[in-house]
Amino acid sequence: MQLAPLTFEFAQKYLTDLVNLAHQIPETNLSTDTVLAQQKEARIFHGKWQRSLALLDDETLVGYIMGYERASEHNPQYPMATIYISELAIRSDYRGQGLGKKLIQAFLDHNSKLGMLVFPETPINFSLQTNSAEFNQPVRDLYAKFGFKLRTTKIYPNRVDVVMGALASH
């Protein structure tokens, strides 16, 4: 297994695989356009291609973690700028091998070293948003092992998400 930067060029090469992996994330409906997108409405995905990582088994994409620097929304969910983890996915036939842990740790290490680029006045911190449903408890538990704590909830018409945050340990 080898880690690789998930650059725009990498994403173009593995686009179908990235979309297929993203579809394994419950209640996520990413398309080729959204995987390659550099913003969603007014939200800019600052540094998305500098921050994201992929995991390969030879030439086979087995997982990825995508993130970007996200501006403060001045609300309880995102009170300050943050390095936001937008997706984490591992191929189903590779699960149970600790690869999710490997990707999260590599992402945290890589981005702690990289620091806050667009919002340098903000302490290095991480956040994510994930489903609060019982089926997703293992995902929340996995992030908790890396120091992510519940920040608040975000209510949608069809679900409730939790927003979790962690300070960089470096």
C-alpha positions as CSV (number, residue, x, y, z in Angstrom):
1,M,0.0,0.0,0.0
2,Q,1.3,3.4,-0.8
3,L,0.0,6.9,-0.1
4,A,-0.2,9.4,-2.9
5,P,-1.2,13.1,-3.1
6,L,-4.7,13.3,-4.5
7,T,-4.0,16.1,-7.0
8,F,-6.4,17.3,-9.7
9,E,-4.5,15.3,-12.3
10,F,-4.7,12.2,-10.1
11,A,-8.4,12.8,-9.6
12,Q,-8.9,13.0,-13.4
13,K,-7.0,9.7,-13.9
14,Y,-9.0,7.9,-11.2
15,L,-12.3,9.8,-11.5
16,T,-14.5,6.7,-12.0
17,D,-12.9,5.0,-9.0
18,L,-13.2,8.1,-6.8
19,V,-16.9,8.4,-7.7
20,N,-17.5,4.7,-7.0
21,L,-15.7,4.9,-3.7
22,A,-17.7,8.1,-2.8
23,H,-20.9,6.2,-3.4
24,Q,-20.0,3.8,-0.6
25,I,-20.4,6.7,1.8
26,P,-24.1,6.5,3.0
27,E,-26.3,9.4,1.9
28,T,-23.6,10.8,-0.3
29,N,-24.4,11.5,-4.0
30,L,-21.2,12.7,-5.6
31,S,-20.8,12.9,-9.3
32,T,-17.7,13.3,-11.5
33,D,-18.4,17.1,-11.5
34,T,-18.7,17.3,-7.7
35,V,-15.5,15.3,-7.1
36,L,-13.6,17.7,-9.4
37,A,-15.3,20.8,-8.1
38,Q,-13.3,23.5,-6.5
39,Q,-16.3,25.2,-4.8
40,K,-19.9,24.6,-3.9
41,E,-22.1,27.7,-4.3
42,A,-20.2,30.3,-2.3
43,R,-18.0,27.9,-0.4
44,I,-14.5,27.6,-1.9
45,F,-12.6,24.4,-1.3
46,H,-9.2,26.1,-0.5
47,G,-6.2,23.9,-1.1
48,K,-8.3,20.8,-1.9
49,W,-5.6,19.3,-4.2
50,Q,-2.8,20.1,-1.8
51,R,-4.5,18.6,1.2
52,S,-6.2,15.4,-0.1
53,L,-4.6,11.9,-0.1
54,A,-5.2,8.6,-1.9
55,L,-4.2,5.1,-1.0
56,L,-3.1,2.7,-3.7
57,D,-2.5,-1.0,-3.9
58,D,-0.2,-1.1,-6.9
59,E,-2.3,0.9,-9.4
60,T,-5.6,0.1,-7.7
61,L,-7.2,3.0,-5.8
62,V,-8.4,1.5,-2.5
63,G,-9.2,4.6,-0.5
64,Y,-9.0,8.3,-0.3
65,I,-9.5,11.2,2.1
66,M,-10.4,14.6,0.7
67,G,-10.3,17.9,2.6
68,Y,-9.8,21.6,2.2
69,E,-9.4,24.7,4.1
70,R,-12.8,26.0,5.0
71,A,-13.6,29.6,5.9
72,S,-15.3,30.4,9.2
73,E,-19.1,30.5,9.0
74,H,-19.3,32.4,12.3
75,N,-21.7,29.9,13.7
76,P,-21.6,27.0,16.2
77,Q,-20.9,24.4,13.5
78,Y,-17.9,26.3,12.0
79,P,-16.9,29.1,14.3
80,M,-13.4,29.5,12.9
81,A,-11.5,28.6,9.7
82,T,-10.7,24.9,9.7
83,I,-9.1,22.1,7.7
84,Y,-12.3,20.3,6.8
85,I,-12.4,16.5,6.0
86,S,-15.1,16.3,3.4
87,E,-14.9,12.6,2.5
88,L,-13.2,9.4,3.6
89,A,-13.8,6.2,1.7
90,I,-12.2,2.7,1.6
91,R,-13.1,0.0,-0.9
92,S,-15.4,-2.5,0.7
93,D,-13.0,-5.4,-0.1
94,Y,-10.2,-3.6,1.7
95,R,-12.0,-2.8,4.9
96,G,-11.0,-4.1,8.2
97,Q,-7.2,-3.7,7.6
98,G,-6.8,-0.4,9.4
99,L,-6.6,1.6,6.1
100,G,-9.1,4.2,7.3
101,K,-6.9,4.8,10.3
102,K,-3.8,5.0,8.1
103,L,-5.5,7.6,5.8
104,I,-6.7,9.8,8.7
105,Q,-3.3,9.8,10.5
106,A,-1.5,10.6,7.2
107,F,-4.0,13.4,6.5
108,L,-3.6,14.9,10.0
109,D,0.2,14.7,9.8
110,H,0.4,16.1,6.3
111,N,-2.0,19.0,7.0
112,S,-0.5,19.8,10.3
113,K,2.9,20.3,8.6
114,L,1.2,22.2,5.8
115,G,-0.6,24.5,8.2
116,M,-3.3,27.0,7.6
117,L,-2.5,28.5,4.2
118,V,-5.4,30.8,3.4
119,F,-6.3,31.7,7.0
120,P,-2.8,31.7,8.7
121,E,-4.1,33.7,11.7
122,T,-6.2,30.7,12.7
123,P,-4.7,27.9,14.9
124,I,-4.4,24.6,13.0
125,N,-7.6,22.7,13.6
126,F,-9.6,20.0,11.9
127,S,-13.4,19.5,11.5
128,L,-15.8,17.1,9.8
129,Q,-19.5,16.5,9.5
130,T,-21.0,13.1,9.5
131,N,-24.3,11.4,9.9
132,S,-25.5,11.0,13.5
133,A,-27.5,7.8,12.8
134,E,-26.7,4.6,14.7
135,F,-25.3,2.9,11.6
136,N,-22.6,5.6,11.5
137,Q,-21.4,5.2,15.1
138,P,-18.2,3.3,14.0
139,V,-17.2,6.2,11.8
140,R,-17.7,8.7,14.7
141,D,-15.8,6.3,17.0
142,L,-12.9,6.1,14.5
143,Y,-12.6,9.9,14.4
144,A,-12.8,10.1,18.2
145,K,-9.7,7.9,18.4
146,F,-7.9,10.8,16.7
147,G,-9.1,13.4,19.2
148,F,-12.2,14.6,17.3
149,K,-15.0,15.7,19.7
150,L,-18.6,16.6,19.2
151,R,-18.9,20.3,18.4
152,T,-22.6,20.5,17.7
153,T,-25.3,19.0,15.4
154,K,-26.7,20.2,12.1
155,I,-30.3,19.4,11.2
156,Y,-31.5,18.7,7.7
157,P,-35.0,17.7,6.6
158,N,-34.0,14.1,6.1
159,R,-31.2,13.5,8.7
160,V,-29.2,15.0,11.6
161,D,-25.4,15.3,11.2
162,V,-22.8,15.8,13.9
163,V,-20.0,18.3,13.5
164,M,-16.8,17.1,15.1
165,G,-13.6,19.1,15.7
166,A,-10.0,18.5,16.8
167,L,-6.9,20.7,17.3
168,A,-3.7,19.7,15.6
169,S,-1.3,17.8,17.9
170,H,1.8,19.3,16.2
